[in-house]
């Protein structure tokens, strides 16, 4: 194949080549021209970048947007600047150029060719608010075009003053109460409660845990909220993963609570735990002593287990345990009482475990199941069988279900039917996910859940007053003549 140059020499006379090269240069110059017409402007699809609520002094994940040139001519920004410089805490990168101190928080001659685009990143580390708990933060990112036109993108956030703790070691009796100062408490690295110490968490307190943080209890934890002032333990991301979809709906955002072998007499009451890796893990311990008493609480949306209990003495009542990537409740040996709980497995992000799994063996380790009693509970999910059992005949395996709703095939063998009294067996032959019919709202697409009973649920009024607890999860008095199963 001949080169284009040789081909042109054959086609055109020498003088014609000069005209052709001039034509080519004009064509290239057309692509590189930049307009100064005030009618030609950049297309910026956002007028405001909102960071919503952020913690003061803590860096926030970046937000980004594109700027497009649909004008038909190249546009040059003679100057792009962050109006307040370093005063607001905003940090901006425009087309790969950081608007920092070395550049005077600005840059010049940013070109956007016709049909092209540039990308802008915005981050924020809000300064301390001083005496103010909340402070509105505003700045402007200003694009001044060669035409003299200025296009402005507003930057906005609300900063919340926060106390930040790292690797907190509780070595003497301590109370955490965020309602006194009104500041948020953000934990990095975790909280460790020494073997001789008690940590109390006051009603109304919310603790925000970073990814690597949780509570490791060697001593005692008293996490006692009230019906009016629940305690909340959650991850520290306040921003949205998508528009109107907060990070808080994701699991795996913090580590959860771990009760060590020699930790006893712990209490979790009117507490909301959500969005972590494993909610509550109990190490093997002396079964004659109470490990943890969980009452009127919510354990929801954990990447691993809701409850993972090994050879421990645990009491759980009036509690919602829902949506876990592992099992909602997994018990191996020990003693466990489940009274008036809603245990429902509708984890939306991947394959998930059982709603309830109980056993007396874990690999080569064998632990006697001294007692598992289930009363006035709902145990359901979107699989046809959400109750899993594994036993070793060489050690104790004692369990009994009373007056509960179970989504598992009804046993027909008399050797097993004796362990179940007055059970509502969900119709597992119904369409998959029929377990959701029990509840007010199960929306795995929008991640919206309300586990209060739906009017059509057979769990309404089907509980036994003999096992009835006076108040439900919401702190509302139960009707002993019409006792609902579950925690609501």
C-alpha positions as a Python dict, from the first residue, in 0.01 Angstrom:
ca = {
    (1, 'X'): (0, 0, 0),
    (2, 'X'): (134, 345, -95),
    (3, 'X'): (172, 608, 172),
    (4, 'X'): (-77, 898, 173),
    (5, 'X'): (208, 1145, 99),
    (6, 'X'): (317, 952, -216),
    (7, 'X'): (-41, 918, -327),
    (8, 'X'): (-97, 1292, -294),
    (9, 'X'): (220, 1367, -494),
    (10, 'X'): (81, 1162, -782),
    (11, 'X'): (-260, 1331, -765),
    (12, 'X'): (-170, 1693, -698),
    (13, 'X'): (79, 1931, -856),
    (14, 'X'): (345, 2073, -629),
    (15, 'X'): (164, 2406, -586),
    (16, 'X'): (-154, 2220, -492),
    (17, 'X'): (17, 2055, -193),
    (18, 'X'): (69, 2391, -31),
    (19, 'X'): (-302, 2463, -59),
    (20, 'X'): (-385, 2120, 86),
    (21, 'X'): (-156, 2168, 385),
    (22, 'X'): (-315, 2509, 444),
    (23, 'X'): (-657, 2340, 436),
    (24, 'X'): (-544, 2077, 685),
    (25, 'X'): (-405, 2342, 919),
    (26, 'X'): (-729, 2537, 901),
    (27, 'X'): (-921, 2218, 982),
    (28, 'X'): (-701, 2148, 1287),
    (29, 'X'): (-729, 2507, 1400),
    (30, 'X'): (-1109, 2484, 1383),
    (31, 'X'): (-1097, 2199, 1637),
    (32, 'X'): (-868, 2400, 1864),
    (33, 'X'): (-1052, 2732, 1859),
    (34, 'X'): (-1196, 2864, 2184),
    (35, 'X'): (-1489, 3098, 2187),
    (36, 'X'): (-1520, 3420, 2387),
    (37, 'X'): (-1889, 3452, 2317),
    (38, 'X'): (-2094, 3508, 2633),
    (39, 'X'): (-2363, 3289, 2483),
    (40, 'X'): (-2140, 2980, 2502),
    (41, 'X'): (-2126, 2824, 2848),
    (42, 'X'): (-2040, 2497, 3011),
    (43, 'X'): (-2313, 2251, 3100),
    (44, 'X'): (-2287, 2179, 3475),
    (45, 'X'): (-2554, 1926, 3577),
    (46, 'X'): (-2545, 2021, 3947),
    (47, 'X'): (-2591, 2362, 4101),
    (48, 'X'): (-2504, 2245, 4454),
    (49, 'X'): (-2283, 1970, 4592),
    (50, 'X'): (-2430, 1875, 4929),
    (51, 'X'): (-2234, 1670, 5182),
    (52, 'X'): (-2541, 1651, 5410),
    (53, 'X'): (-2441, 1605, 5777),
    (54, 'X'): (-2075, 1535, 5849),
    (55, 'X'): (-1863, 1503, 6160),
    (56, 'X'): (-1630, 1794, 6233),
    (57, 'X'): (-1257, 1714, 6195),
    (58, 'X'): (-1325, 1384, 6016),
    (59, 'X'): (-1254, 1357, 5640),
    (60, 'X'): (-1557, 1281, 5427),
    (61, 'X'): (-1559, 1060, 5120),
    (62, 'X'): (-1538, 1255, 4795),
    (63, 'X'): (-1829, 1345, 4572),
    (64, 'X'): (-1775, 1387, 4201),
    (65, 'X'): (-1946, 1535, 3900),
    (66, 'X'): (-1876, 1595, 3532),
    (67, 'X'): (-1882, 1923, 3344),
    (68, 'X'): (-1966, 1908, 2971),
    (69, 'X'): (-1913, 2134, 2673),
    (70, 'X'): (-2208, 2105, 2434),
    (71, 'X'): (-2169, 2459, 2296),
    (72, 'X'): (-2014, 2370, 1958),
    (73, 'X'): (-1692, 2560, 2032),
    (74, 'X'): (-1405, 2509, 2270),
    (75, 'X'): (-1439, 2691, 2604),
    (76, 'X'): (-1145, 2800, 2814),
    (77, 'X'): (-1180, 2882, 3183),
    (78, 'X'): (-938, 3166, 3246),
    (79, 'X'): (-968, 3091, 3619),
    (80, 'X'): (-1123, 2827, 3845),
    (81, 'X'): (-1113, 2906, 4217),
    (82, 'X'): (-1244, 2796, 4554),
    (83, 'X'): (-1389, 3119, 4683),
    (84, 'X'): (-1312, 3080, 5055),
    (85, 'X'): (-976, 2911, 5013),
    (86, 'X'): (-887, 2711, 5323),
    (87, 'X'): (-1157, 2862, 5544),
    (88, 'X'): (-1439, 2615, 5482),
    (89, 'X'): (-1255, 2281, 5480),
    (90, 'X'): (-1362, 2190, 5127),
    (91, 'X'): (-1096, 2041, 4899),
    (92, 'X'): (-1141, 2041, 4522),
    (93, 'X'): (-969, 1875, 4227),
    (94, 'X'): (-1059, 2004, 3880),
    (95, 'X'): (-950, 1798, 3581),
    (96, 'X'): (-660, 1649, 3777),
    (97, 'X'): (-547, 1982, 3927),
    (98, 'X'): (-572, 2015, 4306),
    (99, 'X'): (-683, 2360, 4418),
    (100, 'X'): (-461, 2371, 4726),
    (101, 'X'): (-242, 2609, 4917),
    (102, 'X'): (45, 2589, 4667),
    (103, 'X'): (-181, 2709, 4385),
    (104, 'X'): (-364, 2967, 4593),
    (105, 'X'): (-677, 2749, 4583),
    (106, 'X'): (-718, 2821, 4212),
    (107, 'X'): (-596, 2728, 3869),
    (108, 'X'): (-589, 2901, 3530),
    (109, 'X'): (-651, 2811, 3167),
    (110, 'X'): (-865, 2501, 3208),
    (111, 'X'): (-972, 2398, 2860),
    (112, 'X'): (-1287, 2207, 2770),
    (113, 'X'): (-1289, 2132, 2398),
    (114, 'X'): (-1616, 2107, 2214),
    (115, 'X'): (-1792, 1780, 2285),
    (116, 'X'): (-1548, 1708, 2568),
    (117, 'X'): (-1584, 1702, 2948),
    (118, 'X'): (-1384, 1741, 3268),
    (119, 'X'): (-1428, 1577, 3607),
    (120, 'X'): (-1447, 1752, 3944),
    (121, 'X'): (-1390, 1590, 4286),
    (122, 'X'): (-1503, 1755, 4611),
    (123, 'X'): (-1397, 1645, 4960),
    (124, 'X'): (-1446, 1800, 5303),
    (125, 'X'): (-1285, 1799, 5644),
    (126, 'X'): (-1494, 2040, 5845),
    (127, 'X'): (-1307, 2249, 6103),
    (128, 'X'): (-1415, 2236, 6467),
    (129, 'X'): (-1738, 2424, 6526),
    (130, 'X'): (-1620, 2582, 6850),
    (131, 'X'): (-1912, 2606, 7089),
    (132, 'X'): (-2174, 2531, 6825),
    (133, 'X'): (-2299, 2173, 6799),
    (134, 'X'): (-2411, 2217, 6440),
    (135, 'X'): (-2278, 2459, 6180),
    (136, 'X'): (-2375, 2522, 5821),
    (137, 'X'): (-2072, 2526, 5591),
    (138, 'X'): (-2084, 2694, 5251),
    (139, 'X'): (-1836, 2771, 4978),
    (140, 'X'): (-1845, 2840, 4604),
    (141, 'X'): (-1648, 2681, 4324),
    (142, 'X'): (-1628, 2954, 4057),
    (143, 'X'): (-1553, 2893, 3690),
    (144, 'X'): (-1465, 3221, 3515),
    (145, 'X'): (-1479, 3179, 3137),
    (146, 'X'): (-1266, 3380, 2892),
    (147, 'X'): (-1586, 3557, 2794),
    (148, 'X'): (-1610, 3699, 3144),
    (149, 'X'): (-1909, 3481, 3236),
    (150, 'X'): (-1887, 3321, 3581),
    (151, 'X'): (-2052, 2986, 3649),
    (152, 'X'): (-2084, 2885, 4013),
    (153, 'X'): (-2127, 2550, 4189),
    (154, 'X'): (-2231, 2585, 4552),
    (155, 'X'): (-2070, 2359, 4812),
    (156, 'X'): (-2272, 2287, 5125),
    (157, 'X'): (-2264, 2072, 5438),
    (158, 'X'): (-2387, 2067, 5795),
    (159, 'X'): (-2105, 1986, 6037),
    (160, 'X'): (-2176, 1814, 6368),
    (161, 'X'): (-1921, 1848, 6644),
    (162, 'X'): (-1793, 1508, 6748),
    (163, 'X'): (-1583, 1353, 7020),
    (164, 'X'): (-1339, 1113, 6859),
    (165, 'X'): (-1186, 826, 7055),
    (166, 'X'): (-927, 578, 6935),
    (167, 'X'): (-860, 238, 7090),
    (168, 'X'): (-1049, 326, 7407),
    (169, 'X'): (-958, 103, 7704),
    (170, 'X'): (-1210, 104, 7988),
    (171, 'X'): (-1008, 8, 8297),
    (172, 'X'): (-1248, 134, 8564),
    (173, 'X'): (-1625, 167, 8584),
    (174, 'X'): (-1728, 417, 8316),
    (175, 'X'): (-2049, 562, 8174),
    (176, 'X'): (-2086, 687, 7817),
    (177, 'X'): (-2366, 942, 7785),
    (178, 'X'): (-2371, 1148, 7465),
    (179, 'X'): (-2696, 1320, 7562),
    (180, 'X'): (-2511, 1546, 7808),
    (181, 'X'): (-2289, 1723, 7555),
    (182, 'X'): (-2502, 1662, 7247),
    (183, 'X'): (-2186, 1578, 7054),
    (184, 'X'): (-2155, 1268, 6844),
    (185, 'X'): (-1916, 999, 6968),
    (186, 'X'): (-1709, 841, 6689),
    (187, 'X'): (-1496, 538, 6772),
    (188, 'X'): (-1186, 427, 6580),
    (189, 'X'): (-1006, 105, 6666),
    (190, 'X'): (-1271, -10, 6913),
    (191, 'X'): (-1361, -10, 7282),
    (192, 'X'): (-1212, -272, 7517),
    (193, 'X'): (-1373, -323, 7858),
    (194, 'X'): (-1116, -455, 8107),
    (195, 'X'): (-1196, -770, 8305),
    (196, 'X'): (-1244, -571, 8629),
    (197, 'X'): (-1444, -286, 8475),
    (198, 'X'): (-1808, -217, 8387),
    (199, 'X'): (-1906, 1, 8092),
    (200, 'X'): (-2250, 159, 8112),
    (201, 'X'): (-2411, 317, 7807),
    (202, 'X'): (-2680, 566, 7903),
    (203, 'X'): (-3030, 585, 7753),
    (204, 'X'): (-3051, 795, 7436),
    (205, 'X'): (-2683, 751, 7351),
    (206, 'X'): (-2572, 686, 6994),
    (207, 'X'): (-2221, 558, 6924),
    (208, 'X'): (-2078, 569, 6570),
    (209, 'X'): (-1817, 303, 6498),
    (210, 'X'): (-1562, 319, 6218),
    (211, 'X'): (-1505, 6, 6007),
    (212, 'X'): (-1237, -137, 6236),
    (213, 'X'): (-1420, -66, 6560),
    (214, 'X'): (-1653, -254, 6792),
    (215, 'X'): (-1683, -338, 7162),
    (216, 'X'): (-1470, -615, 7312),
    (217, 'X'): (-1605, -701, 7656),
    (218, 'X'): (-1382, -882, 7904),
    (219, 'X'): (-1561, -732, 8203),
    (220, 'X'): (-1925, -622, 8194),
    (221, 'X'): (-2141, -420, 7956),
    (222, 'X'): (-2467, -259, 8071),
    (223, 'X'): (-2629, -116, 7760),
    (224, 'X'): (-2964, -15, 7905),
    (225, 'X'): (-3188, 217, 7709),
    (226, 'X'): (-3556, 281, 7763),
    (227, 'X'): (-3863, 261, 7540),
    (228, 'X'): (-3851, 640, 7503),
    (229, 'X'): (-3472, 666, 7472),
    (230, 'X'): (-3324, 373, 7281),
    (231, 'X'): (-2949, 332, 7257),
    (232, 'X'): (-2811, 307, 6902),
    (233, 'X'): (-2487, 134, 6798),
    (234, 'X'): (-2408, 180, 6429),
    (235, 'X'): (-2147, 261, 6164),
    (236, 'X'): (-2003, 610, 6117),
    (237, 'X'): (-2096, 678, 5753),
    (238, 'X'): (-2360, 951, 5740),
    (239, 'X'): (-2348, 1006, 5365),
    (240, 'X'): (-2536, 840, 5080),
    (241, 'X'): (-2403, 557, 4868),
    (242, 'X'): (-2654, 666, 4601),
    (243, 'X'): (-2900, 950, 4591),
    (244, 'X'): (-3146, 905, 4878),
    (245, 'X'): (-2980, 573, 4969),
    (246, 'X'): (-2771, 609, 5285),
    (247, 'X'): (-2464, 401, 5364),
    (248, 'X'): (-2640, 312, 5688),
    (249, 'X'): (-2852, 54, 5505),
    (250, 'X'): (-2537, -149, 5423),
    (251, 'X'): (-2410, -428, 5644),
    (252, 'X'): (-2049, -476, 5751),
    (253, 'X'): (-1991, -113, 5857),
    (254, 'X'): (-1849, -196, 6206),
    (255, 'X'): (-1736, -492, 6413),
    (256, 'X'): (-2021, -552, 6663),
    (257, 'X'): (-1996, -673, 7025),
    (258, 'X'): (-1776, -959, 7145),
    (259, 'X'): (-1822, -1107, 7492),
    (260, 'X'): (-1505, -1288, 7602),
    (261, 'X'): (-1494, -1613, 7798),
    (262, 'X'): (-1496, -1464, 8148),
    (263, 'X'): (-1748, -1189, 8082),
    (264, 'X'): (-2080, -1240, 8267),
    (265, 'X'): (-2401, -1061, 8370),
    (266, 'X'): (-2413, -835, 8065),
    (267, 'X'): (-2736, -654, 7978),
    (268, 'X'): (-2856, -518, 7642),
    (269, 'X'): (-3195, -350, 7666),
    (270, 'X'): (-3385, -116, 7436),
    (271, 'X'): (-3084, -104, 7207),
    (272, 'X'): (-3069, -84, 6828),
    (273, 'X'): (-2767, -255, 6671),
    (274, 'X'): (-2748, -250, 6292),
    (275, 'X'): (-2522, -251, 5989),
    (276, 'X'): (-2221, -440, 6130),
    (277, 'X'): (-2025, -759, 6067),
    (278, 'X'): (-2132, -980, 6361),
    (279, 'X'): (-2382, -823, 6600),
    (280, 'X'): (-2315, -1024, 6917),
    (281, 'X'): (-2063, -1304, 6963),
    (282, 'X'): (-2036, -1497, 7291),
    (283, 'X'): (-1735, -1715, 7367),
    (284, 'X'): (-1774, -2046, 7550),
    (285, 'X'): (-1813, -1991, 7925),
    (286, 'X'): (-1958, -2123, 8250),
    (287, 'X'): (-2316, -2217, 8159),
    (288, 'X'): (-2428, -2187, 8522),
    (289, 'X'): (-2377, -1809, 8501),
    (290, 'X'): (-2571, -1558, 8292),
    (291, 'X'): (-2368, -1445, 7995),
    (292, 'X'): (-2600, -1179, 7854),
    (293, 'X'): (-2963, -1078, 7892),
    (294, 'X'): (-3104, -917, 7575),
    (295, 'X'): (-3443, -753, 7605),
    (296, 'X'): (-3658, -528, 7383),
    (297, 'X'): (-3382, -465, 7130),
    (298, 'X'): (-3327, -470, 6754),
    (299, 'X'): (-3046, -659, 6582),
    (300, 'X'): (-3075, -594, 6210),
    (301, 'X'): (-2877, -622, 5887),
    (302, 'X'): (-2544, -780, 5979),
    (303, 'X'): (-2301, -922, 5727),
    (304, 'X'): (-2217, -1218, 5950),
    (305, 'X'): (-2425, -1338, 6246),
    (306, 'X'): (-2699, -1169, 6441),
    (307, 'X'): (-2628, -1381, 6749),
    (308, 'X'): (-2342, -1633, 6753),
    (309, 'X'): (-2353, -1815, 7087),
    (310, 'X'): (-2113, -2087, 7191),
    (311, 'X'): (-2178, -2281, 7514),
    (312, 'X'): (-2323, -1979, 7693),
    (313, 'X'): (-2623, -1897, 7911),
    (314, 'X'): (-2823, -1636, 7721),
    (315, 'X'): (-3175, -1495, 7757),
    (316, 'X'): (-3338, -1308, 7466),
    (317, 'X'): (-3685, -1154, 7488),
    (318, 'X'): (-3896, -903, 7296),
    (319, 'X'): (-3619, -865, 7039),
    (320, 'X'): (-3616, -832, 6661),
    (321, 'X'): (-3329, -1031, 6506),
    (322, 'X'): (-3346, -989, 6131),
    (323, 'X'): (-3146, -1006, 5806),
    (324, 'X'): (-2801, -1159, 5849),
    (325, 'X'): (-2556, -1279, 5588),
    (326, 'X'): (-2481, -1568, 5822),
    (327, 'X'): (-2748, -1699, 6059),
    (328, 'X'): (-2978, -1463, 6245),
    (329, 'X'): (-2933, -1683, 6552),
    (330, 'X'): (-2670, -1958, 6577),
    (331, 'X'): (-2640, -2145, 6906),
    (332, 'X'): (-2397, -2428, 6978),
    (333, 'X'): (-2444, -2581, 7320),
    (334, 'X'): (-2523, -2404, 7645),
    (335, 'X'): (-2860, -2261, 7743),
    (336, 'X'): (-3077, -2023, 7541),
    (337, 'X'): (-3424, -1891, 7614),
    (338, 'X'): (-3608, -1718, 7328),
    (339, 'X'): (-3931, -1548, 7442),
    (340, 'X'): (-4150, -1326, 7223),
    (341, 'X'): (-3886, -1268, 6952),
    (342, 'X'): (-3922, -1197, 6582),
    (343, 'X'): (-3643, -1382, 6401),
    (344, 'X'): (-3674, -1322, 6027),
    (345, 'X'): (-3421, -1389, 5751),
    (346, 'X'): (-3466, -1155, 5453),
    (347, 'X'): (-3101, -1055, 5402),
    (348, 'X'): (-3094, -882, 5061),
    (349, 'X'): (-2729, -868, 4958),
    (350, 'X'): (-2623, -1232, 4898),
    (351, 'X'): (-2692, -1591, 4986),
    (352, 'X'): (-2765, -1607, 5356),
    (353, 'X'): (-2784, -1850, 5645),
    (354, 'X'): (-3073, -1975, 5856),
    (355, 'X'): (-3307, -1775, 6075),
    (356, 'X'): (-3226, -2018, 6360),
    (357, 'X'): (-2950, -2277, 6369),
    (358, 'X'): (-2895, -2488, 6680),
    (359, 'X'): (-2647, -2765, 6743),
    (360, 'X'): (-2431, -2936, 7001),
    (361, 'X'): (-2132, -2975, 6774),
    (362, 'X'): (-1903, -2741, 6586),
    (363, 'X'): (-1652, -2935, 6382),
    (364, 'X'): (-1457, -3148, 6628),
    (365, 'X'): (-1578, -2945, 6928),
    (366, 'X'): (-1881, -3081, 7113),
    (367, 'X'): (-2088, -2874, 7357),
    (368, 'X'): (-2395, -3011, 7539),
    (369, 'X'): (-2712, -2823, 7456),
    (370, 'X'): (-2853, -2815, 7806),
    (371, 'X'): (-3162, -2614, 7710),
    (372, 'X'): (-3313, -2436, 7412),
    (373, 'X'): (-3664, -2309, 7477),
    (374, 'X'): (-3862, -2109, 7223),
    (375, 'X'): (-4192, -1947, 7331),
    (376, 'X'): (-4429, -1709, 7149),
    (377, 'X'): (-4172, -1653, 6874),
    (378, 'X'): (-4187, -1601, 6498),
    (379, 'X'): (-3906, -1771, 6305),
    (380, 'X'): (-3940, -1718, 5933),
    (381, 'X'): (-3769, -1599, 5615),
    (382, 'X'): (-3781, -1622, 5239),
    (383, 'X'): (-3649, -1978, 5213),
    (384, 'X'): (-3882, -2271, 5261),
    (385, 'X'): (-3678, -2397, 5557),
    (386, 'X'): (-3504, -2147, 5783),
    (387, 'X'): (-3458, -2367, 6092),
    (388, 'X'): (-3144, -2581, 6081),
    (389, 'X'): (-3043, -2851, 6326),
    (390, 'X'): (-2722, -3051, 6378),
    (391, 'X'): (-2667, -3286, 6671),
    (392, 'X'): (-2422, -3536, 6814),
    (393, 'X'): (-2595, -3818, 6998),
    (394, 'X'): (-2308, -3852, 7245),
    (395, 'X'): (-2399, -3535, 7440),
    (396, 'X'): (-2714, -3358, 7557),
    (397, 'X'): (-2940, -3204, 7296),
    (398, 'X'): (-3246, -3064, 7472),
    (399, 'X'): (-3487, -2828, 7299),
    (400, 'X'): (-3858, -2744, 7293),
    (401, 'X'): (-4076, -2505, 7090),
    (402, 'X'): (-4401, -2368, 7235),
    (403, 'X'): (-4673, -2155, 7077),
    (404, 'X'): (-4461, -2023, 6791),
    (405, 'X'): (-4469, -1978, 6416),
    (406, 'X'): (-4199, -2171, 6225),
    (407, 'X'): (-4107, -2171, 5859),
    (408, 'X'): (-3978, -2525, 5835),
    (409, 'X'): (-4140, -2855, 5727),
    (410, 'X'): (-4359, -3002, 5998),
    (411, 'X'): (-4202, -3320, 6140),
    (412, 'X'): (-4419, -3632, 6111),
    (413, 'X'): (-4203, -3872, 6311),
    (414, 'X'): (-4324, -3911, 6670),
    (415, 'X'): (-3963, -3905, 6784),
    (416, 'X'): (-3957, -3534, 6691),
    (417, 'X'): (-4317, -3412, 6723),
    (418, 'X'): (-4286, -3429, 7103),
    (419, 'X'): (-4054, -3128, 7092),
    (420, 'X'): (-4323, -2899, 6945),
    (421, 'X'): (-4640, -2773, 7115),
    (422, 'X'): (-4906, -2559, 6947),
    (423, 'X'): (-4698, -2458, 6646),
    (424, 'X'): (-4815, -2265, 6340),
    (425, 'X'): (-4629, -2432, 6056),
    (426, 'X'): (-4594, -2191, 5769),
    (427, 'X'): (-4704, -2332, 5437),
    (428, 'X'): (-4365, -2403, 5281),
    (429, 'X'): (-4537, -2520, 4965),
    (430, 'X'): (-4651, -2163, 4908),
    (431, 'X'): (-4450, -1941, 4673),
    (432, 'X'): (-4101, -1856, 4791),
    (433, 'X'): (-4081, -1545, 5008),
    (434, 'X'): (-4433, -1605, 5144),
    (435, 'X'): (-4288, -1550, 5491),
    (436, 'X'): (-4291, -1179, 5415),
    (437, 'X'): (-4670, -1181, 5430),
    (438, 'X'): (-4642, -1173, 5808),
    (439, 'X'): (-4499, -823, 5817),
    (440, 'X'): (-4596, -465, 5742),
    (441, 'X'): (-4317, -409, 5485),
    (442, 'X'): (-4046, -628, 5333),
    (443, 'X'): (-3889, -446, 5037),
    (444, 'X'): (-3555, -597, 4938),
    (445, 'X'): (-3527, -365, 4639),
    (446, 'X'): (-3539, -42, 4839),
    (447, 'X'): (-3401, -203, 5160),
    (448, 'X'): (-3704, -94, 5360),
    (449, 'X'): (-3827, -321, 5638),
    (450, 'X'): (-4101, -300, 5900),
    (451, 'X'): (-4137, -617, 6104),
    (452, 'X'): (-4455, -515, 6283),
    (453, 'X'): (-4723, -771, 6212),
    (454, 'X'): (-4939, -739, 5902),
    (455, 'X'): (-5315, -779, 5962),
    (456, 'X'): (-5318, -1106, 5762),
    (457, 'X'): (-5047, -1275, 5969),
    (458, 'X'): (-5161, -1580, 6161),
    (459, 'X'): (-4925, -1472, 6439),
    (460, 'X'): (-5181, -1210, 6546),
    (461, 'X'): (-5349, -1325, 6865),
    (462, 'X'): (-5195, -1673, 6846),
    (463, 'X'): (-4952, -1645, 7137),
    (464, 'X'): (-4998, -1806, 7477),
    (465, 'X'): (-5069, -1576, 7773),
    (466, 'X'): (-4878, -1824, 7992),
    (467, 'X'): (-4550, -1700, 7839),
    (468, 'X'): (-4664, -1342, 7777),
    (469, 'X'): (-4432, -1053, 7860),
    (470, 'X'): (-4621, -741, 7977),
    (471, 'X'): (-4467, -498, 7721),
    (472, 'X'): (-4368, -548, 7359),
    (473, 'X'): (-4055, -423, 7178),
    (474, 'X'): (-4204, -74, 7151),
    (475, 'X'): (-4278, -58, 7523),
    (476, 'X'): (-4652, -95, 7456),
    (477, 'X'): (-4862, -308, 7692),
    (478, 'X'): (-4975, -643, 7556),
    (479, 'X'): (-5334, -765, 7566),
    (480, 'X'): (-5339, -1091, 7758),
    (481, 'X'): (-5663, -1188, 7584),
    (482, 'X'): (-5510, -1138, 7240),
    (483, 'X'): (-5140, -1220, 7261),
    (484, 'X'): (-4935, -1174, 6946),
    (485, 'X'): (-4642, -1395, 6863),
    (486, 'X'): (-4315, -1216, 6804),
    (487, 'X'): (-4176, -899, 6958),
    (488, 'X'): (-4450, -656, 6843),
}
